[in-house]
């Protein structure tokens, strides 16, 4: 019976739909009220599912939070790469496109920023996952810098330090803007941040190579 198709969907497809419904509900609950308010019963009621369907996809609520977090990341990285590759070859334009894509994703749904940047700090499992994502985004910035500038910096660690500071600063600045603590327009936020990325990138690339 479990392998039969129902309403044109296989058992696996129906399970995937239920899991997606649970993740949608979890995003709403965590992004609105925080992880501390998340319960199995509340999650299933929000998703409109029997609790037994929760256990076919998850073993604990930390796994739910991690899955929601990963789904946001799976949206973010492609959005940044697509924006950069679609932008003109001009460095400032590419920086504005990439940063604008990230800002717009979180501005369109502030719940995602709470899950990624607020709850990700407060939960021990997600704190580690959040650090991994910051590093991945920093590596993305470093790769873009290598492609744009193509020169060896004075220190092998200089690009990593610069990229980590820029990504971390962008996260905090975007959070302040979303919370209303930074009274600037979306374009001002993107333009000023892109200027910093461009200036710092050029500065790091212009340093003479360390031959000693």
N, C-alpha and C positions, 0 to 999 in steps of 0.2 A: 504493500500500500504506500509506503514512504517513497518509493521510486516512481510512482505514477504521476503523470502530468495533471495539473488541476488549473482550469481556466487558462489553458495554453502555456502554463509555466511548469517547469520541472520542480522537483522537491528542492534541489539546490538553489534554483532561482528564487523560490519563495523564501528560503532561509536568508538569502542575500537581501531580499526586500525587507524582511523583518529586522535584520541587523541594521540596515540603513535607517529604518524607522526609529530604532532605539538610539542610534547615533544622532539623528535629528533632534530627538527629544532630549538627549543628554546635552547637546549644544545649547538648547534653550534653557534647561535647568541650570547648568553650570555657568553659562554665560550671563544669566540673569541673577541667580541667587548664590552662586558659588558651590564648590564641590562639597562643602560641609552639609549642604541641604539635600544632597543627592542620596536617594534610597532606591532599592530595587523596586519597591511597590510604587513609589512616586514616578520613577522612570517608566515603568510599564503602563501606568495609567496615562501618562502624557503621550506615550506611543500608541495607546489603544490596543495593547497586547496582553495576553495572559502571561503571568510570571514565568511559566515553564519555558517560554520562548527566550527569555533572558538567558537562561542557563545553556541553551544550545549554542550561544555565541560568546558568553563571558563567564569567567569564574569568580571575578570580584569587581568592585566598583573602580578600583585603580586601573584595571584593564580597560574599562569604559572610557575613563579620562584619557588614557594614553591613546586609545583608538581615535577619539575625537581630536586630540592634539595632532596625531599623524595625518588625519584627513585634512586639517588646515594646512599643514606643511606641504601636503601633496598638491594643494591649490597654489600655494605661495611661490614655490620654486619655479614651476613652469610659467607662471604669470610674469615673473621677473625676466626669465630668459626670453620669452616671446616678445616682451616689450623692448628689450635691448636689441634683439635681432631685427625687429621691425623698424627701429629708429634709424635716422640718418647716421652716417659714419662719424659725424662730429661727436667728440667726447662729451661735451656738456649735454648735448641732446640725448645721448645714450644714458648718461647718468640720470637725467630728469625722467626719462622713460622708465627706467628700472625702479627708481625710488617712487615715482608716481604710481606704478603698478602695485607696489607693496602697500603704500598709503591707502590707495583706493580700495583694495581688498578689505582692509580692516575698517575703513570708514563706512563701507557699504553694509557691514555687519559687525558692530562693536562687540557683540558677544564673542566673536573669534579672538579679538584682542585680549579680552579678559581671560579666556581659556589659555591662550598661548603665553601671555606675559604676566598675568596676575596669579591665576591658579597654578601656573607652571612654576612659580617661585615658591608658593606655599606648600606644595605637595612634594614629599621627598623623591618619589619616583619620577615625577615630571620635572623636578629641578635638574636632575641629571639629563633627562631628555631635552630640556630646554637648552642646557649648555651645549649639547651635541648639535642642536639646530643652529645656535649662534655660530658655532665653529664651521658648520657646513656653509652657512651664508657668508662667513668670512672667507672661506676658501673660494666661493663663487666670486667674491670681490677681487681676491688675489688673482684668480684665473683671468678675469676681465682686464685687470691691470697689466698682466703679462702680455695679453693679446694687443692691448692698446699701446703700451709703451715699449715693450720688448727689450728692456735694458736691465742689466743686473744692478741691484741696489748695493749700497755700501755694506750692508749686513744681511745675512740670510734670514734673520728674524724681523727685519724692519717691515716688510710687507705684512707679515702676520700680525704684528703689534698694531700697525696702522689700520688694517682691515677690521680687527677685533674691536678697536676703539670706535671706528666709524659705524659698524653694525650695532654695537651696544648703544651708542649715542643716538642712532636713528630710532631704535626701539623706544628709548626713554622719551625722546622728543615727540614721537608719534603718539605715545600714550598721554603725554601732557596735553597735546593738541586735542585728542579725542575726549579727554576729560574736561576740556574747556579751560585748563590752566595756562595754556599758551595761546594768547589771543591774536592769531594770525590766520590768514586765509589758507586754503589748501595749496594754492599756487605758490604763495610765499614760503610755506613749509617746504615744498618740493624744490623750489628754485634755490633757496638758501642752503638746504642740505646737499643738493647736487653740486653747488659751488664748493662746499667743503670737501666732498669726495674728490672732486676734480683737482683742487689745489693740493690736497694731501697726496693724492696719487702721483701727480707730477713732481712734487717735492721728493718723494721717496725714490722715484725712478731716476731723478736727476743727480742723486748722490753718486760720487765716483765709486767704482767697484773696489772692494777691499781685497787687495792682492796679498796682504800680509797674513 
